[in-house]
């Protein structure tokens, strides 16, 4: 059987199974219901962070730039550039900064003291 026929057979079987489920003919069917969808929910974008706000978050956490970088999984150079206003955070970093600002314990839970 070719790959194309195999896919077609699988597709037909899946559709038959969906119809049987809809009719209530399937017992013990696993169903994952998604409550939040793009139709019913809007995700609020993270705020923008300038150099002063980023520095303030880091100082409130009481960590150095390298430790803050580790908590956010970015380079120390990136944190330095943000705090100097040379670069602006974007993408997932914005959401992580939001977490650091509003739920600092979530990030600080990953800090382990080192005896020197």
Secondary structure as UniProt FT lines:
FT   HELIX           3..22
FT   TURN            23..24
FT   TURN            38..40
FT   HELIX           51..61
FT   HELIX           65..72
FT   HELIX           76..83
FT   TURN            84..85
FT   HELIX           92..102
FT   HELIX           104..108
FT   TURN            109..110
//
